[in-house]
Amino acid sequence: MTNPLDLLTERGFVGDVSDPDELRTLFEAGPVTFYYGADPTATSLHIGNLVGIMAMAWLQRAGHRPIAVAGGGTGRIGDPSFRDDERPLLDAATIAANLERISEQLGRILDLSTPERGLIVDNDGWLAGMKLIDFLRDVGKHFSVNQMIARESVRRRLEEREHGISYTEFSYQLLQAFDFAHLYAAEGCRLQIGGSDQWGNITAGIDLTRRLHGGKVHGLVWPLIERSDGKKFSKSGGEAVWLAADETSPFAFYQWFLNVPDDDVGRFLKLFTFLPVTSIAELEGAQLADPANRPAQRALAEEATRIVHGEEGLATALRATAILFGDEPFAELDERTLADAFAEAPSASVPRQRLTGGLGVLDVIVACGAAGSKGEARRLISQGGVRLNNAPVSDPAATIGPADLLAGSMVVLRVGKKRYFLARFV
């Protein structure tokens, strides 16, 4: 398969293309410079962004040149696309810190070793110095307010939100359109890629590039990725799976992919791994033959974790999985992994000073809500149904001290086979 448009289509990265025949011809003519943008509105990218990074990586592997645009300028405004509320405006120091982390995450997957192979740019470099009058005269005059209002992302906010949309966010599409025109002139960029929620912004950039420079450029978007069980990738909804290990541990990242529904696993293998489609077809067959062993999900989780967190991160995830679902004590698990693993477990805060001289395990069981009284806690222990940090508790008179705390701040209780409780010492 020689044309990358066919490759991207086969792997699920193509929803709409501005001019498929011309883009196909452009790819066949030689290396194409293209870009994907991500605003630094959070301290990490998430797996929704990973779709874009993987699309960039596939195009780069096919011999084309990626530009990763970290939106230090547009991030000061915030893209209103398909949001129900306005983004908080971030200060310059926060944006700079976010940019540094995001750049590192992009560099882990893309080859950005030389400008000829690919590069990261910050659009604050060309947006921050623009004067308002110049921008309105040179860029704003090419936009029809009627067309801007008609765009779905704006129309939704006008129709469904009591306070509508601010002029700040309304102007975002002009800034992103100018990014495309600038990159065309400065870097010879001929293609912008993104999720389907960016279609309006991308087509605005196509039109502006033509008007300002007489250039023919293209846009390609993929459908927004959702799981068949309805779980989303939304960071605004608090459900994001982050690419930063200190925000979503390699263990939790691995587990998220390991637990995708069977209906999604083939599609996600194409999007989130570099496995050939022939290998993916074999894994889907193995999944049908032995669904309980989840061979396709295991391959997906391993490959995706390796891409984002490297071999060391994958080893950490596999080790944590073996510990958490085995009989080994939890002592070597870090705080982030513990927090992710037991995020849904009932928890209680216990004053740290109660550890002085040893705190009775019965008191901890009751404090966590695992038992209603010390008598009930004692019966649970006598029945062999209590584990502390995954080690069996056999003595009701046992105590815990500072040395028993995981990551220096917590203990994990398991009552029965599946009931977990967390005590945090503060």
ZAPA-383884 format. One record per residue (C-alpha): x, y, z; residue number from 1. Coordinates in pm, whole numbers, padded with zeros to 5 digits. Layout:
<atoms>
<atom east="X" north="Y" up="Z" resi="NUM"/>
...
</atoms>
This chain:
<atoms>
<atom east="00000" north="00000" up="00000" resi="1"/>
<atom east="00189" north="00305" up="-00124" resi="2"/>
<atom east="-00048" north="00595" up="-00070" resi="3"/>
<atom east="-00075" north="00701" up="00295" resi="4"/>
<atom east="-00437" north="00808" up="00242" resi="5"/>
<atom east="-00522" north="00441" up="00187" resi="6"/>
<atom east="-00320" north="00343" up="00495" resi="7"/>
<atom east="-00494" north="00600" up="00714" resi="8"/>
<atom east="-00834" north="00497" up="00579" resi="9"/>
<atom east="-00769" north="00130" up="00647" resi="10"/>
<atom east="-00671" north="00205" up="01007" resi="11"/>
<atom east="-00973" north="00427" up="01082" resi="12"/>
<atom east="-00812" north="00772" up="01073" resi="13"/>
<atom east="-01022" north="00913" up="00788" resi="14"/>
<atom east="-01367" north="01060" up="00838" resi="15"/>
<atom east="-01372" north="01361" up="00603" resi="16"/>
<atom east="-01116" north="01491" up="00354" resi="17"/>
<atom east="-01146" north="01830" up="00187" resi="18"/>
<atom east="-01041" north="01696" up="-00156" resi="19"/>
<atom east="-00948" north="01326" up="-00150" resi="20"/>
<atom east="-00832" north="01299" up="-00511" resi="21"/>
<atom east="-00605" north="01602" up="-00491" resi="22"/>
<atom east="-00464" north="01493" up="-00154" resi="23"/>
<atom east="-00390" north="01149" up="-00295" resi="24"/>
<atom east="-00206" north="01312" up="-00586" resi="25"/>
<atom east="-00016" north="01539" up="-00348" resi="26"/>
<atom east="00105" north="01240" up="-00145" resi="27"/>
<atom east="00221" north="01065" up="-00461" resi="28"/>
<atom east="00418" north="01370" up="-00576" resi="29"/>
<atom east="00663" north="01361" up="-00286" resi="30"/>
<atom east="00702" north="01438" up="00087" resi="31"/>
<atom east="00417" north="01646" up="00229" resi="32"/>
<atom east="00453" north="01876" up="00529" resi="33"/>
<atom east="00145" north="01851" up="00752" resi="34"/>
<atom east="00043" north="01961" up="01099" resi="35"/>
<atom east="-00162" north="01864" up="01400" resi="36"/>
<atom east="-00223" north="02104" up="01686" resi="37"/>
<atom east="-00287" north="02065" up="02057" resi="38"/>
<atom east="-00348" north="02353" up="02294" resi="39"/>
<atom east="-00170" north="02338" up="02633" resi="40"/>
<atom east="-00491" north="02378" up="02834" resi="41"/>
<atom east="-00389" north="02089" up="03063" resi="42"/>
<atom east="-00063" north="01957" up="03202" resi="43"/>
<atom east="-00078" north="01652" up="02976" resi="44"/>
<atom east="-00217" north="01525" up="02649" resi="45"/>
<atom east="-00469" north="01241" up="02672" resi="46"/>
<atom east="-00559" north="00940" up="02460" resi="47"/>
<atom east="-00792" north="01150" up="02248" resi="48"/>
<atom east="-00477" north="01339" up="02141" resi="49"/>
<atom east="-00300" north="01006" up="02097" resi="50"/>
<atom east="-00517" north="00942" up="01792" resi="51"/>
<atom east="-00365" north="01253" up="01631" resi="52"/>
<atom east="-00012" north="01162" up="01736" resi="53"/>
<atom east="-00049" north="00813" up="01589" resi="54"/>
<atom east="-00181" north="00957" up="01262" resi="55"/>
<atom east="00123" north="01185" up="01253" resi="56"/>
<atom east="00355" north="00892" up="01323" resi="57"/>
<atom east="00205" north="00685" up="01040" resi="58"/>
<atom east="00245" north="00973" up="00796" resi="59"/>
<atom east="00602" north="01030" up="00912" resi="60"/>
<atom east="00680" north="00661" up="00864" resi="61"/>
<atom east="00547" north="00697" up="00509" resi="62"/>
<atom east="00807" north="00967" up="00445" resi="63"/>
<atom east="00613" north="01284" up="00521" resi="64"/>
<atom east="00708" north="01568" up="00755" resi="65"/>
<atom east="00504" north="01644" up="01069" resi="66"/>
<atom east="00471" north="01976" up="01245" resi="67"/>
<atom east="00333" north="01946" up="01597" resi="68"/>
<atom east="00179" north="02279" up="01688" resi="69"/>
<atom east="00171" north="02334" up="02062" resi="70"/>
<atom east="-00077" north="02618" up="02088" resi="71"/>
<atom east="00078" north="02859" up="02336" resi="72"/>
<atom east="-00109" north="03140" up="02160" resi="73"/>
<atom east="-00445" north="02975" up="02094" resi="74"/>
<atom east="-00423" north="02814" up="02437" resi="75"/>
<atom east="-00466" north="03160" up="02587" resi="76"/>
<atom east="-00812" north="03169" up="02426" resi="77"/>
<atom east="-00937" north="02809" up="02432" resi="78"/>
<atom east="-01116" north="02627" up="02153" resi="79"/>
<atom east="-01495" north="02636" up="02206" resi="80"/>
<atom east="-01556" north="02337" up="01976" resi="81"/>
<atom east="-01829" north="02114" up="02121" resi="82"/>
<atom east="-01790" north="02249" up="02474" resi="83"/>
<atom east="-02085" north="02352" up="02687" resi="84"/>
<atom east="-01891" north="02604" up="02892" resi="85"/>
<atom east="-01607" north="02848" up="02844" resi="86"/>
<atom east="-01253" north="02738" up="02921" resi="87"/>
<atom east="-01075" north="02914" up="03208" resi="88"/>
<atom east="-00810" north="03158" up="03084" resi="89"/>
<atom east="-00462" north="03040" up="03182" resi="90"/>
<atom east="-00171" north="03262" up="03281" resi="91"/>
<atom east="00157" north="03266" up="03087" resi="92"/>
<atom east="00351" north="03064" up="03347" resi="93"/>
<atom east="00093" north="02782" up="03346" resi="94"/>
<atom east="00089" north="02767" up="02967" resi="95"/>
<atom east="00470" north="02757" up="02953" resi="96"/>
<atom east="00482" north="02468" up="03202" resi="97"/>
<atom east="00213" north="02279" up="03014" resi="98"/>
<atom east="00395" north="02335" up="02684" resi="99"/>
<atom east="00715" north="02183" up="02818" resi="100"/>
<atom east="00540" north="01866" up="02929" resi="101"/>
<atom east="00336" north="01832" up="02610" resi="102"/>
<atom east="00645" north="01878" up="02393" resi="103"/>
<atom east="00816" north="01594" up="02578" resi="104"/>
<atom east="00515" north="01365" up="02522" resi="105"/>
<atom east="00508" north="01439" up="02149" resi="106"/>
<atom east="00881" north="01376" up="02119" resi="107"/>
<atom east="00846" north="01028" up="02267" resi="108"/>
<atom east="00645" north="00904" up="01968" resi="109"/>
<atom east="00753" north="01127" up="01679" resi="110"/>
<atom east="01102" north="01167" up="01536" resi="111"/>
<atom east="01170" north="01535" up="01596" resi="112"/>
<atom east="01548" north="01503" up="01593" resi="113"/>
<atom east="01594" north="01749" up="01303" resi="114"/>
<atom east="01367" north="02010" up="01142" resi="115"/>
<atom east="01384" north="01808" up="00821" resi="116"/>
<atom east="01232" north="01504" up="00997" resi="117"/>
<atom east="00973" north="01699" up="01195" resi="118"/>
<atom east="00940" north="01980" up="01443" resi="119"/>
<atom east="00741" north="02124" up="01730" resi="120"/>
<atom east="00641" north="02489" up="01708" resi="121"/>
<atom east="00455" north="02720" up="01943" resi="122"/>
<atom east="00199" north="02941" up="01768" resi="123"/>
<atom east="00254" north="03207" up="02033" resi="124"/>
<atom east="00566" north="03285" up="01831" resi="125"/>
<atom east="00365" north="03437" up="01547" resi="126"/>
<atom east="00038" north="03527" up="01721" resi="127"/>
<atom east="00166" north="03718" up="02025" resi="128"/>
<atom east="00333" north="03995" up="01824" resi="129"/>
<atom east="00035" north="04070" up="01599" resi="130"/>
<atom east="-00136" north="04405" up="01646" resi="131"/>
<atom east="-00512" north="04402" up="01673" resi="132"/>
<atom east="-00573" north="04651" up="01392" resi="133"/>
<atom east="-00340" north="04462" up="01159" resi="134"/>
<atom east="-00508" north="04130" up="01241" resi="135"/>
<atom east="-00859" north="04266" up="01183" resi="136"/>
<atom east="-00755" north="04430" up="00858" resi="137"/>
<atom east="-00546" north="04147" up="00715" resi="138"/>
<atom east="-00728" north="03840" up="00851" resi="139"/>
<atom east="-01067" north="03939" up="00989" resi="140"/>
<atom east="-01183" north="04092" up="00662" resi="141"/>
<atom east="-01179" north="03747" up="00499" resi="142"/>
<atom east="-01435" north="03600" up="00740" resi="143"/>
<atom east="-01811" north="03630" up="00717" resi="144"/>
<atom east="-01983" north="03659" up="01056" resi="145"/>
<atom east="-02281" north="03476" up="00906" resi="146"/>
<atom east="-02060" north="03178" up="00821" resi="147"/>
<atom east="-01887" north="03186" up="01157" resi="148"/>
<atom east="-02219" north="03180" up="01344" resi="149"/>
<atom east="-02341" north="02895" up="01125" resi="150"/>
<atom east="-02056" north="02667" up="01233" resi="151"/>
<atom east="-02191" north="02389" up="01452" resi="152"/>
<atom east="-01955" north="02450" up="01745" resi="153"/>
<atom east="-02068" north="02814" up="01766" resi="154"/>
<atom east="-02434" north="02748" up="01688" resi="155"/>
<atom east="-02459" north="02493" up="01967" resi="156"/>
<atom east="-02328" north="02741" up="02221" resi="157"/>
<atom east="-02565" north="03012" up="02097" resi="158"/>
<atom east="-02869" north="02785" up="02106" resi="159"/>
<atom east="-02804" north="02570" up="02410" resi="160"/>
<atom east="-02620" north="02791" up="02658" resi="161"/>
<atom east="-02786" north="03074" up="02844" resi="162"/>
<atom east="-02490" north="03310" up="02812" resi="163"/>
<atom east="-02397" north="03217" up="02456" resi="164"/>
<atom east="-02034" north="03249" up="02359" resi="165"/>
<atom east="-01785" north="03522" up="02437" resi="166"/>
<atom east="-01613" north="03721" up="02164" resi="167"/>
<atom east="-01287" north="03574" up="02289" resi="168"/>
<atom east="-01387" north="03218" up="02204" resi="169"/>
<atom east="-01581" north="03326" up="01895" resi="170"/>
<atom east="-01256" north="03460" up="01751" resi="171"/>
<atom east="-01069" north="03131" up="01806" resi="172"/>
<atom east="-01137" north="03001" up="01456" resi="173"/>
<atom east="-00966" north="03307" up="01307" resi="174"/>
<atom east="-00651" north="03231" up="01505" resi="175"/>
<atom east="-00642" north="02864" up="01407" resi="176"/>
<atom east="-00711" north="02952" up="01044" resi="177"/>
<atom east="-00419" north="03194" up="01054" resi="178"/>
<atom east="-00198" north="02916" up="01194" resi="179"/>
<atom east="-00258" north="02714" up="00876" resi="180"/>
<atom east="-00191" north="03013" up="00650" resi="181"/>
<atom east="00127" north="03100" up="00843" resi="182"/>
<atom east="00260" north="02742" up="00833" resi="183"/>
<atom east="00189" north="02724" up="00461" resi="184"/>
<atom east="00396" north="03037" up="00401" resi="185"/>
<atom east="00673" north="02962" up="00651" resi="186"/>
<atom east="00710" north="02584" up="00628" resi="187"/>
<atom east="00531" north="02479" up="00309" resi="188"/>
<atom east="00261" north="02303" up="00512" resi="189"/>
<atom east="-00005" north="02157" up="00282" resi="190"/>
<atom east="-00225" north="01953" up="00516" resi="191"/>
<atom east="-00389" north="01991" up="00856" resi="192"/>
<atom east="-00524" north="01686" up="01041" resi="193"/>
<atom east="-00748" north="01666" up="01346" resi="194"/>
<atom east="-01062" north="01526" up="01501" resi="195"/>
<atom east="-01399" north="01588" up="01339" resi="196"/>
<atom east="-01473" north="01864" up="01591" resi="197"/>
<atom east="-01198" north="02065" up="01415" resi="198"/>
<atom east="-01354" north="02047" up="01067" resi="199"/>
<atom east="-01489" north="02403" up="01077" resi="200"/>
<atom east="-01157" north="02546" up="01197" resi="201"/>
<atom east="-00964" north="02348" up="00936" resi="202"/>
<atom east="-01182" north="02451" up="00643" resi="203"/>
<atom east="-01154" north="02812" up="00761" resi="204"/>
<atom east="-00776" north="02774" up="00739" resi="205"/>
<atom east="-00800" north="02624" up="00391" resi="206"/>
<atom east="-01003" north="02921" up="00272" resi="207"/>
<atom east="-00780" north="03179" up="00443" resi="208"/>
<atom east="-00464" north="03025" up="00297" resi="209"/>
<atom east="-00614" north="03054" up="-00049" resi="210"/>
<atom east="-00717" north="03414" up="00007" resi="211"/>
<atom east="-00387" north="03529" up="00163" resi="212"/>
<atom east="-00137" north="03328" up="-00039" resi="213"/>
<atom east="-00324" north="03172" up="-00330" resi="214"/>
<atom east="-00222" north="02833" up="-00192" resi="215"/>
<atom east="-00406" north="02503" up="-00225" resi="216"/>
<atom east="-00405" north="02319" up="00106" resi="217"/>
<atom east="-00603" north="02028" up="00247" resi="218"/>
<atom east="-00776" north="01904" up="00558" resi="219"/>
<atom east="-00832" north="01554" up="00694" resi="220"/>
<atom east="-01030" north="01465" up="01006" resi="221"/>
<atom east="-01116" north="01141" up="01183" resi="222"/>
<atom east="-01439" north="01061" up="01369" resi="223"/>
<atom east="-01424" north="01141" up="01740" resi="224"/>
<atom east="-01328" north="00817" up="01910" resi="225"/>
<atom east="-01575" north="00667" up="02157" resi="226"/>
<atom east="-01603" north="00328" up="02321" resi="227"/>
<atom east="-01904" north="00111" up="02247" resi="228"/>
<atom east="-01992" north="00110" up="02619" resi="229"/>
<atom east="-02027" north="00489" up="02615" resi="230"/>
<atom east="-01709" north="00571" up="02807" resi="231"/>
<atom east="-01554" north="00887" up="02665" resi="232"/>
<atom east="-01205" north="01032" up="02651" resi="233"/>
<atom east="-01321" north="01372" up="02772" resi="234"/>
<atom east="-01085" north="01567" up="02995" resi="235"/>
<atom east="-01360" north="01824" up="03060" resi="236"/>
<atom east="-01577" north="01543" up="03196" resi="237"/>
<atom east="-01301" north="01424" up="03428" resi="238"/>
<atom east="-01271" north="01093" up="03241" resi="239"/>
<atom east="-00948" north="01145" up="03050" resi="240"/>
<atom east="-00672" north="00886" up="03036" resi="241"/>
<atom east="-00360" north="01104" up="03041" resi="242"/>
<atom east="-00030" north="01037" up="02866" resi="243"/>
<atom east="00172" north="01168" up="03163" resi="244"/>
<atom east="00273" north="00891" up="03404" resi="245"/>
<atom east="00225" north="01116" up="03707" resi="246"/>
<atom east="-00140" north="01177" up="03612" resi="247"/>
<atom east="-00239" north="00833" up="03481" resi="248"/>
<atom east="00005" north="00567" up="03594" resi="249"/>
<atom east="00137" north="00315" up="03339" resi="250"/>
<atom east="-00064" north="00054" up="03534" resi="251"/>
<atom east="-00392" north="00245" up="03495" resi="252"/>
<atom east="-00312" north="00322" up="03130" resi="253"/>
<atom east="-00250" north="-00048" up="03065" resi="254"/>
<atom east="-00565" north="-00151" up="03251" resi="255"/>
<atom east="-00783" north="00095" up="03058" resi="256"/>
<atom east="-00685" north="-00066" up="02728" resi="257"/>
<atom east="-00694" north="-00418" up="02874" resi="258"/>
<atom east="-01059" north="-00364" up="02965" resi="259"/>
<atom east="-01195" north="-00220" up="02641" resi="260"/>
<atom east="-01502" north="-00410" up="02514" resi="261"/>
<atom east="-01459" north="-00685" up="02256" resi="262"/>
<atom east="-01654" north="-00471" up="02008" resi="263"/>
<atom east="-01379" north="-00204" up="02020" resi="264"/>
<atom east="-01058" north="-00400" up="02036" resi="265"/>
<atom east="-00997" north="-00446" up="01662" resi="266"/>
<atom east="-01065" north="-00080" up="01590" resi="267"/>
<atom east="-00840" north="00033" up="01875" resi="268"/>
<atom east="-00558" north="-00199" up="01767" resi="269"/>
<atom east="-00558" north="-00016" up="01433" resi="270"/>
<atom east="-00565" north="00328" up="01595" resi="271"/>
<atom east="-00337" north="00288" up="01896" resi="272"/>
<atom east="-00070" north="00041" up="01782" resi="273"/>
<atom east="00176" north="-00003" up="01497" resi="274"/>
<atom east="00081" north="-00367" up="01447" resi="275"/>
<atom east="00017" north="-00465" up="01084" resi="276"/>
<atom east="-00348" north="-00516" up="00993" resi="277"/>
<atom east="-00274" north="-00882" up="00917" resi="278"/>
<atom east="-00156" north="-00932" up="01276" resi="279"/>
<atom east="-00462" north="-00748" up="01403" resi="280"/>
<atom east="-00688" north="-00980" up="01205" resi="281"/>
<atom east="-00513" north="-01279" up="01363" resi="282"/>
<atom east="-00563" north="-01132" up="01709" resi="283"/>
<atom east="-00932" north="-01076" up="01639" resi="284"/>
<atom east="-00960" north="-01441" up="01538" resi="285"/>
<atom east="-00782" north="-01549" up="01857" resi="286"/>
<atom east="-01019" north="-01328" up="02055" resi="287"/>
<atom east="-01323" north="-01501" up="01906" resi="288"/>
<atom east="-01172" north="-01841" up="01979" resi="289"/>
<atom east="-01077" north="-01763" up="02340" resi="290"/>
<atom east="-01257" north="-01448" up="02461" resi="291"/>
<atom east="-01197" north="-01523" up="02829" resi="292"/>
<atom east="-00819" north="-01498" up="02784" resi="293"/>
<atom east="-00853" north="-01159" up="02604" resi="294"/>
<atom east="-00554" north="-01203" up="02368" resi="295"/>
<atom east="-00647" north="-00900" up="02158" resi="296"/>
<atom east="-00692" north="-00673" up="02461" resi="297"/>
<atom east="-00359" north="-00790" up="02605" resi="298"/>
<atom east="-00181" north="-00710" up="02280" resi="299"/>
<atom east="-00355" north="-00372" up="02263" resi="300"/>
<atom east="-00268" north="-00282" up="02622" resi="301"/>
<atom east="00095" north="-00387" up="02583" resi="302"/>
<atom east="00152" north="-00210" up="02251" resi="303"/>
<atom east="-00023" north="00114" up="02352" resi="304"/>
<atom east="00160" north="00126" up="02686" resi="305"/>
<atom east="00494" north="00059" up="02515" resi="306"/>
<atom east="00433" north="00343" up="02266" resi="307"/>
<atom east="00343" north="00601" up="02532" resi="308"/>
<atom east="00553" north="00490" up="02831" resi="309"/>
<atom east="00835" north="00290" up="02673" resi="310"/>
<atom east="00965" north="-00054" up="02770" resi="311"/>
<atom east="01029" north="00059" up="03127" resi="312"/>
<atom east="00673" north="00188" up="03166" resi="313"/>
<atom east="00530" north="-00134" up="03023" resi="314"/>
<atom east="00743" north="-00339" up="03264" resi="315"/>
<atom east="00613" north="-00126" up="03551" resi="316"/>
<atom east="00253" north="-00177" up="03438" resi="317"/>
<atom east="00295" north="-00554" up="03405" resi="318"/>
<atom east="00468" north="-00579" up="03742" resi="319"/>
<atom east="00197" north="-00372" up="03914" resi="320"/>
<atom east="-00071" north="-00586" up="03749" resi="321"/>
<atom east="00095" north="-00905" up="03874" resi="322"/>
<atom east="00116" north="-00767" up="04228" resi="323"/>
<atom east="-00233" north="-00620" up="04246" resi="324"/>
<atom east="-00400" north="-00930" up="04106" resi="325"/>
<atom east="-00175" north="-01178" up="04285" resi="326"/>
<atom east="-00074" north="-01260" up="04641" resi="327"/>
<atom east="00239" north="-01046" up="04674" resi="328"/>
<atom east="00247" north="-00757" up="04925" resi="329"/>
<atom east="00187" north="-00412" up="04779" resi="330"/>
<atom east="00504" north="-00262" up="04929" resi="331"/>
<atom east="00681" north="-00178" up="04599" resi="332"/>
<atom east="00387" north="00006" up="04439" resi="333"/>
<atom east="00418" north="00384" up="04407" resi="334"/>
<atom east="00158" north="00634" up="04523" resi="335"/>
<atom east="00024" north="00713" up="04173" resi="336"/>
<atom east="-00032" north="00345" up="04094" resi="337"/>
<atom east="-00202" north="00287" up="04428" resi="338"/>
<atom east="-00427" north="00589" up="04381" resi="339"/>
<atom east="-00525" north="00474" up="04032" resi="340"/>
<atom east="-00575" north="00111" up="04133" resi="341"/>
<atom east="-00801" north="00195" up="04427" resi="342"/>
<atom east="-00963" north="00514" up="04298" resi="343"/>
<atom east="-01313" north="00370" up="04349" resi="344"/>
<atom east="-01246" north="00206" up="04685" resi="345"/>
<atom east="-01406" north="00364" up="04994" resi="346"/>
<atom east="-01145" north="00562" up="05182" resi="347"/>
<atom east="-01104" north="00733" up="05515" resi="348"/>
<atom east="-00857" north="00986" up="05653" resi="349"/>
<atom east="-00687" north="00892" up="05979" resi="350"/>
<atom east="-00472" north="01132" up="06184" resi="351"/>
<atom east="-00108" north="01029" up="06145" resi="352"/>
<atom east="-00038" north="01080" up="06516" resi="353"/>
<atom east="-00254" north="00777" up="06594" resi="354"/>
<atom east="00032" north="00563" up="06460" resi="355"/>
<atom east="00250" north="00659" up="06757" resi="356"/>
<atom east="00304" north="00342" up="06956" resi="357"/>
<atom east="00110" north="00135" up="06701" resi="358"/>
<atom east="-00250" north="00158" up="06584" resi="359"/>
<atom east="-00468" north="-00149" up="06626" resi="360"/>
<atom east="-00567" north="-00319" up="06301" resi="361"/>
<atom east="-00922" north="-00346" up="06439" resi="362"/>
<atom east="-00935" north="00033" up="06464" resi="363"/>
<atom east="-00821" north="00066" up="06103" resi="364"/>
<atom east="-01083" north="-00180" up="05979" resi="365"/>
<atom east="-01358" north="00014" up="06155" resi="366"/>
<atom east="-01220" north="00356" up="06051" resi="367"/>
<atom east="-01229" north="00249" up="05683" resi="368"/>
<atom east="-01588" north="00130" up="05708" resi="369"/>
<atom east="-01493" north="-00231" up="05636" resi="370"/>
<atom east="-01668" north="-00333" up="05958" resi="371"/>
<atom east="-01925" north="-00165" up="06179" resi="372"/>
<atom east="-01756" north="-00254" up="06507" resi="373"/>
<atom east="-01440" north="-00407" up="06649" resi="374"/>
<atom east="-01636" north="-00724" up="06724" resi="375"/>
<atom east="-01731" north="-00759" up="06360" resi="376"/>
<atom east="-01373" north="-00682" up="06255" resi="377"/>
<atom east="-01244" north="-00950" up="06493" resi="378"/>
<atom east="-01483" north="-01208" up="06342" resi="379"/>
<atom east="-01367" north="-01119" up="05990" resi="380"/>
<atom east="-01006" north="-01178" up="06092" resi="381"/>
<atom east="-01086" north="-01507" up="06262" resi="382"/>
<atom east="-01257" north="-01624" up="05942" resi="383"/>
<atom east="-00943" north="-01545" up="05739" resi="384"/>
<atom east="-01116" north="-01275" up="05542" resi="385"/>
<atom east="-00886" north="-00976" up="05599" resi="386"/>
<atom east="-00565" north="-00877" up="05417" resi="387"/>
<atom east="-00358" north="-00568" up="05496" resi="388"/>
<atom east="-00151" north="-00440" up="05204" resi="389"/>
<atom east="-00229" north="-00781" up="05048" resi="390"/>
<atom east="-00074" north="-00974" up="05340" resi="391"/>
<atom east="-00311" north="-01198" up="05548" resi="392"/>
<atom east="-00407" north="-01071" up="05893" resi="393"/>
<atom east="-00444" north="-01351" up="06148" resi="394"/>
<atom east="-00397" north="-01172" up="06480" resi="395"/>
<atom east="-00678" north="-00937" up="06594" resi="396"/>
<atom east="-00430" north="-00774" up="06834" resi="397"/>
<atom east="-00192" north="-00676" up="06552" resi="398"/>
<atom east="-00091" north="-00313" up="06518" resi="399"/>
<atom east="00043" north="-00103" up="06233" resi="400"/>
<atom east="00305" north="00170" up="06243" resi="401"/>
<atom east="00477" north="00411" up="06003" resi="402"/>
<atom east="00678" north="00127" up="05845" resi="403"/>
<atom east="00355" north="-00037" up="05726" resi="404"/>
<atom east="00239" north="00261" up="05522" resi="405"/>
<atom east="00243" north="00227" up="05145" resi="406"/>
<atom east="00414" north="00521" up="04972" resi="407"/>
<atom east="00449" north="00664" up="05322" resi="408"/>
<atom east="00084" north="00760" up="05354" resi="409"/>
<atom east="-00173" north="00479" up="05320" resi="410"/>
<atom east="-00273" north="00120" up="05383" resi="411"/>
<atom east="-00502" north="-00098" up="05174" resi="412"/>
<atom east="-00747" north="-00338" up="05336" resi="413"/>
<atom east="-00915" north="-00621" up="05151" resi="414"/>
<atom east="-01215" north="-00788" up="05308" resi="415"/>
<atom east="-01326" north="-01106" up="05137" resi="416"/>
<atom east="-01223" north="-01149" up="04773" resi="417"/>
<atom east="-01312" north="-00814" up="04620" resi="418"/>
<atom east="-01397" north="-00551" up="04881" resi="419"/>
<atom east="-01114" north="-00297" up="04909" resi="420"/>
<atom east="-01082" north="-00007" up="05152" resi="421"/>
<atom east="-00818" north="00265" up="05179" resi="422"/>
<atom east="-00692" north="00438" up="05493" resi="423"/>
<atom east="-00499" north="00759" up="05427" resi="424"/>
<atom east="-00285" north="00892" up="05711" resi="425"/>
<atom east="-00272" north="01271" up="05719" resi="426"/>
</atoms>
